[in-house]
């Protein structure tokens, strides 16, 4: 279970790093306003979170790990 959790966390941070649609700046294209700390597991800033895409990302990651 711990491996699945790590894979899901990694997938979320990778999605942010790719500047995709799962997590994006809430205003304009201000990616510098989002601070991500992988070691702490935190993403902070004025963000727009697409919950449906986030859930899809996590489900796809779990399916890959199983």
N, CA, C and O atoms as a Tinker XYZ file with bonds, in Angstrom:
   264  protein
     1  N      0.822000   -1.200000    0.000000    73     2
     2  CA     0.000000    0.000000    0.000000    64     1     3
     3  C      0.863000    1.260000    0.000000    63     2     4     5
     4  O      0.513000    2.258000   -0.630000    81     3
     5  N      1.982000    1.211000    0.702000    73     3     6
     6  CA     2.868000    2.363000    0.765000    64     5     7
     7  C      3.428000    2.713000   -0.612000    63     6     8     9
     8  O      3.600000    3.889000   -0.932000    81     7
     9  N      3.714000    1.693000   -1.430000    73     7    10
    10  CA     4.215000    1.942000   -2.788000    64     9    11
    11  C      3.165000    2.636000   -3.644000    63    10    12    13
    12  O      3.496000    3.514000   -4.440000    81    11
    13  N      1.919000    2.254000   -3.488000    73    11    14
    14  CA     0.829000    2.885000   -4.245000    64    13    15
    15  C      0.694000    4.345000   -3.824000    63    14    16    17
    16  O      0.526000    5.230000   -4.662000    81    15
    17  N      0.769000    4.583000   -2.527000    73    15    18
    18  CA     0.672000    5.963000   -2.016000    64    17    19
    19  C      1.800000    6.820000   -2.589000    63    18    20    21
    20  O      1.556000    7.931000   -3.058000    81    19
    21  N      3.020000    6.314000   -2.553000    73    19    22
    22  CA     4.161000    7.055000   -3.093000    64    21    23
    23  C      3.984000    7.322000   -4.581000    63    22    24    25
    24  O      4.292000    8.415000   -5.057000    81    23
    25  N      3.490000    6.330000   -5.319000    73    23    26
    26  CA     3.284000    6.493000   -6.757000    64    25    27
    27  C      2.229000    7.558000   -7.043000    63    26    28    29
    28  O      2.370000    8.331000   -7.990000    81    27
    29  N      1.179000    7.602000   -6.234000    73    27    30
    30  CA     0.126000    8.605000   -6.422000    64    29    31
    31  C      0.642000   10.003000   -6.121000    63    30    32    33
    32  O      0.353000   10.945000   -6.859000    81    31
    33  N      1.398000   10.142000   -5.052000    73    31    34
    34  CA     1.976000   11.446000   -4.710000    64    33    35
    35  C      2.916000   11.893000   -5.832000    63    34    36    37
    36  O      2.879000   13.045000   -6.265000    81    35
    37  N      3.752000   10.969000   -6.293000    73    35    38
    38  CA     4.669000   11.290000   -7.388000    64    37    39
    39  C      3.889000   11.731000   -8.630000    63    38    40    41
    40  O      4.282000   12.689000   -9.295000    81    39
    41  N      2.810000   11.053000   -8.940000    73    39    42
    42  CA     2.003000   11.390000  -10.115000    64    41    43
    43  C      1.409000   12.792000  -10.018000    63    42    44    45
    44  O      1.359000   13.518000  -11.012000    81    43
    45  N      0.961000   13.172000   -8.832000    73    43    46
    46  CA     0.395000   14.514000   -8.640000    64    45    47
    47  C      1.478000   15.572000   -8.838000    63    46    48    49
    48  O      1.251000   16.561000   -9.535000    81    47
    49  N      2.642000   15.378000   -8.240000    73    47    50
    50  CA     3.719000   16.352000   -8.404000    64    49    51
    51  C      4.221000   16.381000   -9.850000    63    50    52    53
    52  O      4.564000   17.448000  -10.358000    81    51
    53  N      4.268000   15.244000  -10.506000    73    51    54
    54  CA     4.666000   15.210000  -11.915000    64    53    55
    55  C      3.663000   15.966000  -12.780000    63    54    56    57
    56  O      4.044000   16.673000  -13.714000    81    55
    57  N      2.388000   15.814000  -12.466000    73    55    58
    58  CA     1.348000   16.527000  -13.225000    64    57    59
    59  C      1.521000   18.033000  -13.068000    63    58    60    61
    60  O      1.341000   18.781000  -14.029000    81    59
    61  N      1.867000   18.481000  -11.870000    73    59    62
    62  CA     2.120000   19.901000  -11.657000    64    61    63
    63  C      3.354000   20.344000  -12.439000    63    62    64    65
    64  O      3.338000   21.391000  -13.086000    81    63
    65  N      4.413000   19.555000  -12.379000    73    63    66
    66  CA     5.657000   19.909000  -13.073000    64    65    67
    67  C      5.477000   19.993000  -14.584000    63    66    68    69
    68  O      6.173000   20.751000  -15.259000    81    67
    69  N      4.539000   19.210000  -15.108000    73    67    70
    70  CA     4.275000   19.206000  -16.552000    64    69    71
    71  C      3.380000   20.364000  -16.977000    63    70    72    73
    72  O      3.082000   20.523000  -18.161000    81    71
    73  N      2.950000   21.175000  -16.002000    73    71    74
    74  CA     2.059000   22.315000  -16.278000    64    73    75
    75  C      0.811000   21.859000  -17.027000    63    74    76    77
    76  O      0.398000   22.467000  -18.014000    81    75
    77  N      0.228000   20.780000  -16.534000    73    75    78
    78  CA    -0.983000   20.252000  -17.146000    64    77    79
    79  C     -2.234000   20.919000  -16.606000    63    78    80    81
    80  O     -2.187000   22.047000  -16.115000    81    79
    81  N     -3.360000   20.212000  -16.701000    73    79    82
    82  CA    -4.638000   20.779000  -16.303000    64    81    83
    83  C     -5.104000   20.337000  -14.928000    63    82    84    85
    84  O     -6.085000   20.873000  -14.413000    81    83
    85  N     -4.422000   19.369000  -14.318000    73    83    86
    86  CA    -4.860000   18.877000  -13.015000    64    85    87
    87  C     -4.707000   19.964000  -11.959000    63    86    88    89
    88  O     -5.646000   20.251000  -11.217000    81    87
    89  N     -3.533000   20.563000  -11.893000    73    87    90
    90  CA    -3.250000   21.658000  -10.966000    64    89    91
    91  C     -2.632000   22.769000  -11.794000    63    90    92    93
    92  O     -1.613000   22.575000  -12.456000    81    91
    93  N     -3.251000   23.921000  -11.750000    73    91    94
    94  CA    -2.736000   25.042000  -12.545000    64    93    95
    95  C     -2.985000   26.344000  -11.783000    63    94    96    97
    96  O     -3.771000   26.368000  -10.836000    81    95
    97  N     -2.325000   27.411000  -12.188000    73    95    98
    98  CA    -2.560000   28.693000  -11.519000    64    97    99
    99  C     -4.025000   29.103000  -11.669000    63    98   100   101
   100  O     -4.634000   28.897000  -12.719000    81    99
   101  N     -4.571000   29.676000  -10.622000    73    99   102
   102  CA    -5.965000   30.105000  -10.661000    64   101   103
   103  C     -6.143000   31.359000  -11.516000    63   102   104   105
   104  O     -7.232000   31.625000  -12.023000    81   103
   105  N     -5.077000   32.116000  -11.668000    73   103   106
   106  CA    -5.151000   33.341000  -12.455000    64   105   107
   107  C     -4.060000   33.328000  -13.514000    63   106   108   109
   108  O     -2.877000   33.188000  -13.203000    81   107
   109  N     -4.461000   33.471000  -14.732000    73   107   110
   110  CA    -3.501000   33.580000  -15.820000    64   109   111
   111  C     -2.561000   32.399000  -15.923000    63   110   112   113
   112  O     -2.961000   31.246000  -15.763000    81   111
   113  N     -1.312000   32.705000  -16.192000    73   111   114
   114  CA    -0.286000   31.684000  -16.400000    64   113   115
   115  C      0.846000   31.878000  -15.397000    63   114   116   117
   116  O      2.019000   31.774000  -15.758000    81   115
   117  N      0.506000   32.159000  -14.145000    73   115   118
   118  CA     1.478000   32.498000  -13.116000    64   117   119
   119  C      1.982000   31.255000  -12.389000    63   118   120   121
   120  O      1.702000   31.068000  -11.205000    81   119
   121  N      2.725000   30.407000  -13.097000    73   119   122
   122  CA     3.251000   29.166000  -12.519000    64   121   123
   123  C      4.228000   29.436000  -11.389000    63   122   124   125
   124  O      4.379000   28.609000  -10.489000    81   123
   125  N      4.901000   30.594000  -11.426000    73   123   126
   126  CA     5.863000   30.922000  -10.368000    64   125   127
   127  C      5.170000   31.176000   -9.034000    63   126   128   129
   128  O      5.825000   31.172000   -7.992000    81   127
   129  N      3.864000   31.397000   -9.048000    73   127   130
   130  CA     3.114000   31.636000   -7.826000    64   129   131
   131  C      2.728000   30.366000   -7.091000    63   130   132   133
   132  O      2.119000   30.421000   -6.023000    81   131
   133  N      3.081000   29.221000   -7.662000    73   131   134
   134  CA     2.782000   27.931000   -7.045000    64   133   135
   135  C      4.087000   27.353000   -6.498000    63   134   136   137
   136  O      5.069000   27.207000   -7.225000    81   135
   137  N      4.079000   27.031000   -5.219000    73   135   138
   138  CA     5.264000   26.465000   -4.576000    64   137   139
   139  C      4.994000   24.996000   -4.263000    63   138   140   141
   140  O      4.044000   24.670000   -3.552000    81   139
   141  N      5.827000   24.122000   -4.791000    73   139   142
   142  CA     5.659000   22.684000   -4.567000    64   141   143
   143  C      6.866000   22.134000   -3.827000    63   142   144   145
   144  O      8.010000   22.358000   -4.223000    81   143
   145  N      6.597000   21.416000   -2.754000    73   143   146
   146  CA     7.652000   20.789000   -1.969000    64   145   147
   147  C      7.393000   19.287000   -1.921000    63   146   148   149
   148  O      6.586000   18.812000   -1.122000    81   147
   149  N      8.082000   18.547000   -2.781000    73   147   150
   150  CA     7.912000   17.094000   -2.797000    64   149   151
   151  C      8.274000   16.448000   -1.458000    63   150   152   153
   152  O      7.539000   15.582000   -0.984000    81   151
   153  N      9.399000   16.852000   -0.833000    73   151   154
   154  CA     9.746000   16.198000    0.442000    64   153   155
   155  C      8.679000   16.395000    1.524000    63   154   156   157
   156  O      8.454000   15.508000    2.347000    81   155
   157  N      8.034000   17.541000    1.519000    73   155   158
   158  CA     7.001000   17.802000    2.519000    64   157   159
   159  C      5.620000   17.341000    2.065000    63   158   160   161
   160  O      4.709000   17.189000    2.878000    81   159
   161  N      5.472000   17.121000    0.760000    73   159   162
   162  CA     4.183000   16.696000    0.223000    64   161   163
   163  C      3.161000   17.813000    0.164000    63   162   164   165
   164  O      1.962000   17.573000    0.309000    81   163
   165  N      3.633000   19.043000   -0.050000    73   163   166
   166  CA     2.742000   20.196000   -0.070000    64   165   167
   167  C      2.837000   20.942000   -1.391000    63   166   168   169
   168  O      3.913000   21.085000   -1.973000    81   167
   169  N      1.689000   21.411000   -1.846000    73   167   170
   170  CA     1.615000   22.326000   -2.977000    64   169   171
   171  C      0.804000   23.514000   -2.475000    63   170   172   173
   172  O     -0.343000   23.352000   -2.060000    81   171
   173  N      1.388000   24.699000   -2.510000    73   171   174
   174  CA     0.711000   25.885000   -2.003000    64   173   175
   175  C      0.716000   26.980000   -3.054000    63   174   176   177
   176  O      1.576000   27.026000   -3.934000    81   175
   177  N     -0.249000   27.841000   -2.941000    73   175   178
   178  CA    -0.373000   28.957000   -3.861000    64   177   179
   179  C     -1.819000   29.102000   -4.292000    63   178   180   181
   180  O     -2.690000   28.338000   -3.877000    81   179
   181  N     -2.050000   30.074000   -5.114000    73   179   182
   182  CA    -3.380000   30.354000   -5.639000    64   181   183
   183  C     -3.585000   29.447000   -6.849000    63   182   184   185
   184  O     -3.203000   29.788000   -7.968000    81   183
   185  N     -4.205000   28.265000   -6.602000    73   183   186
   186  CA    -4.299000   27.247000   -7.645000    64   185   187
   187  C     -5.744000   26.934000   -8.012000    63   186   188   189
   188  O     -6.677000   27.179000   -7.247000    81   187
   189  N     -5.889000   26.390000   -9.197000    73   187   190
   190  CA    -7.152000   25.852000   -9.690000    64   189   191
   191  C     -6.947000   24.347000   -9.764000    63   190   192   193
   192  O     -6.101000   23.867000  -10.518000    81   191
   193  N     -7.713000   23.610000   -8.990000    73   191   194
   194  CA    -7.578000   22.167000   -8.913000    64   193   195
   195  C     -8.745000   21.517000   -9.651000    63   194   196   197
   196  O     -9.902000   21.707000   -9.277000    81   195
   197  N     -8.446000   20.763000  -10.682000    73   195   198
   198  CA    -9.474000   20.030000  -11.413000    64   197   199
   199  C     -9.658000   18.682000  -10.728000    63   198   200   201
   200  O     -8.898000   17.746000  -10.978000    81   199
   201  N    -10.646000   18.582000   -9.881000    73   199   202
   202  CA   -10.837000   17.400000   -9.044000    64   201   203
   203  C    -11.087000   16.161000   -9.886000    63   202   204   205
   204  O    -10.552000   15.096000   -9.578000    81   203
   205  N    -11.877000   16.271000  -10.930000    73   203   206
   206  CA   -12.149000   15.112000  -11.784000    64   205   207
   207  C    -10.867000   14.576000  -12.413000    63   206   208   209
   208  O    -10.630000   13.368000  -12.416000    81   207
   209  N    -10.048000   15.471000  -12.944000    73   207   210
   210  CA    -8.774000   15.041000  -13.536000    64   209   211
   211  C     -7.830000   14.478000  -12.472000    63   210   212   213
   212  O     -7.088000   13.534000  -12.741000    81   211
   213  N     -7.853000   15.048000  -11.276000    73   211   214
   214  CA    -7.013000   14.551000  -10.189000    64   213   215
   215  C     -7.414000   13.132000   -9.807000    63   214   216   217
   216  O     -6.557000   12.268000   -9.627000    81   215
   217  N     -8.707000   12.895000   -9.683000    73   215   218
   218  CA    -9.192000   11.547000   -9.358000    64   217   219
   219  C     -8.812000   10.573000  -10.465000    63   218   220   221
   220  O     -8.372000    9.460000  -10.181000    81   219
   221  N     -8.976000   10.972000  -11.714000    73   219   222
   222  CA    -8.582000   10.108000  -12.840000    64   221   223
   223  C     -7.098000    9.780000  -12.780000    63   222   224   225
   224  O     -6.703000    8.636000  -13.003000    81   223
   225  N     -6.278000   10.774000  -12.482000    73   223   226
   226  CA    -4.836000   10.572000  -12.372000    64   225   227
   227  C     -4.516000    9.558000  -11.284000    63   226   228   229
   228  O     -3.691000    8.668000  -11.491000    81   227
   229  N     -5.150000    9.681000  -10.144000    73   227   230
   230  CA    -4.894000    8.767000   -9.031000    64   229   231
   231  C     -5.380000    7.358000   -9.349000    63   230   232   233
   232  O     -4.682000    6.385000   -9.063000    81   231
   233  N     -6.561000    7.239000   -9.932000    73   231   234
   234  CA    -7.081000    5.913000  -10.302000    64   233   235
   235  C     -6.172000    5.253000  -11.332000    63   234   236   237
   236  O     -5.860000    4.069000  -11.213000    81   235
   237  N     -5.745000    6.009000  -12.341000    73   235   238
   238  CA    -4.842000    5.445000  -13.351000    64   237   239
   239  C     -3.526000    4.993000  -12.726000    63   238   240   241
   240  O     -2.984000    3.950000  -13.091000    81   239
   241  N     -3.014000    5.785000  -11.780000    73   239   242
   242  CA    -1.768000    5.419000  -11.107000    64   241   243
   243  C     -1.931000    4.148000  -10.288000    63   242   244   245
   244  O     -1.058000    3.279000  -10.306000    81   243
   245  N     -3.026000    4.036000   -9.580000    73   243   246
   246  CA    -3.291000    2.824000   -8.783000    64   245   247
   247  C     -3.393000    1.620000   -9.702000    63   246   248   249
   248  O     -2.831000    0.566000   -9.406000    81   247
   249  N     -4.097000    1.762000  -10.801000    73   247   250
   250  CA    -4.245000    0.631000  -11.743000    64   249   251
   251  C     -2.897000    0.186000  -12.311000    63   250   252   253
   252  O     -2.678000   -1.006000  -12.525000    81   251
   253  N     -1.997000    1.136000  -12.554000    73   251   254
   254  CA    -0.670000    0.791000  -13.055000    64   253   255
   255  C      0.146000    0.035000  -12.003000    63   254   256   257
   256  O      0.932000   -0.856000  -12.327000    81   255
   257  N     -0.055000    0.407000  -10.752000    73   255   258
   258  CA     0.718000   -0.203000   -9.663000    64   257   259
   259  C      0.214000   -1.603000   -9.290000    63   258   260   261
   260  O      0.959000   -2.400000   -8.719000    81   259
   261  N     -1.037000   -1.896000   -9.610000    73   259   262
   262  CA    -1.597000   -3.200000   -9.234000    64   261   263
   263  C     -1.252000   -4.281000  -10.202000    63   262   264
   264  O     -1.654000   -5.429000  -10.015000    81   263
